Amino acid sequence: STKERLAVESGGALTMEINGRLVIPISQDKYSQNSMMGIVHDASRSGKTAYVEPTEIVGPTNELRQAEGELRAEEARVWRELTESIIRHRKELERNVKVIGHLDVVMGRVRLGRKLEG
């Protein structure tokens, strides 16, 4: 199969990721014979192997990268909104923390009193 042949020819992993792109190692000779097979993203130190992103997955990978960028932008927007909300309600939050701290002390005293049968 092509998969087995590629793995044997490259002497290594069948696929790998370079800069977020899924690539396959192809001998430089094979790529030179058919440069339409994809985009070269890297080459081995010896120059014998090219790491090629197959043409068929360039579009879907671009769509994935775009979706990831949109997700990062949305996450940043949500964090900004949360931060702004915390800043707007800072006084109430500080007051509530103090109240909860006071209630915790009271509940601790109640538990200690019960434990000491006091």
Residue pairs with C-beta under 8 A, 6 or more apart in sequence:
3 14
6 14
6 24
6 25
6 26
7 13
7 14
9 26
9 27
9 30
10 24
10 25
10 26
10 27
10 49
12 25
13 25
14 24
14 25
15 22
15 23
15 24
16 22
16 23
16 24
16 25
16 51
17 23
18 41
18 42
18 51
19 41
20 61
20 65
21 41
21 53
21 61
22 53
22 57
22 61
23 41
23 42
23 51
23 52
23 53
24 38
24 51
24 52
24 54
25 44
25 49
25 50
25 51
25 52
26 37
26 49
26 50
26 51
26 52
27 48
27 49
27 50
28 43
28 47
28 48
28 49
28 50
31 37
31 40
31 50
31 52
36 55
37 52
37 54
37 55
38 52
38 53
38 54
38 55
38 58
39 52
39 53
39 55
39 58
40 50
40 51
40 52
41 51
41 52
41 53
42 50
42 51
43 49
43 50
43 51
44 50
44 51
53 61
86 93
112 118
